[in-house]
Amino acid sequence: LVLTCQEKRTKRGKLSTPTEYFHKFYATLPEWRAANLSALNVDAVQPAGIKGRYSYTSHVLLYEGCPRQYQFFKYWEFSPVREGPMLFGQLVHQTIEDIHKAVLREQPESVTEDNIRLWFDVNYANLSHKERVYLAPQIREVALGHVLRYAERKRGNWADIRGTEVDVSLVRDEYILTGKIDLIQGKGDTVEIVDFKATPKPNQYAERHLLSRYRRQLEIYAYLVEQRHGLAVSAMNLYYTGETSGVPTYRFPFDGKSVDKTIAEVDAVVGCMERKEFAVQERTPKLCKECDLQAFCDRSL
């Protein structure tokens, strides 16, 4: 047990923190630098034998972007300082999910601008209360614009929606890979899967490495849809809700032959995470520029 506090003293030199009720206990405790723990007899902890569960977007993509960020935010569970963008994306995703759920309840007529605004406000209230993170009014309007723009582009054509926020999992010998499919759409036995990104559409040449990672994610999801649901996947789509003028999607054909290669690449990444290989091999200027851990990395390298 470690007790900590920031000691504060009065003008007369007496401790004011901790309070007087704890003085007699606090005064007898060893200072942490001088504590001798060598006499402790600690039993060895047996391996639990439980497979690790990893999310492709939250774990695999984060580790591939920066092992140091994965170490702090997932392995050690520190909270990132800049949580605004995360709340923004969650808000857009959840409100689009409300639209899809209304359609699946056979209530497409309820997808109106007034209801979308209502769903959006309820989601923001719940998320901001839960996360203790808030968005400026102008940023909330931008997020709402993402959702309204998506609904407008659909023009009431909701008949092809088959499922939303569909849980999928890939069970491997060493771990379980989990994920959610934002949207399954199509008719008959042939479907497409859609993953929403609450950002502007990136340049496919400048961001081809990131798009390749997203494509791997979609390939695994498509493979699981075919295996678990018996549906043929004809295409995979990245939908960028922040795209204002051009085509908001990147569309990839699904080729089942490349799935084994994709899964092998994910196996390698998870293996690195399991072995706790967190050293930064390559600094990425764009990622490092706004990283919460920049000062730590600069000091440790």
Beta strands, then each sheet from edge to edge (+ up, - down):
strand 1: 8-9
strand 2: 15-17
strand 3: 52-55
strand 4: 161-171
strand 5: 175-187
strand 6: 190-197
strand 7: 232-240
strand 8: 249-253
sheet 1: 1+ 2-
sheet 2: 3+ 5+ 4-
sheet 3: 3+ 5+ 6- 7- 8+
end
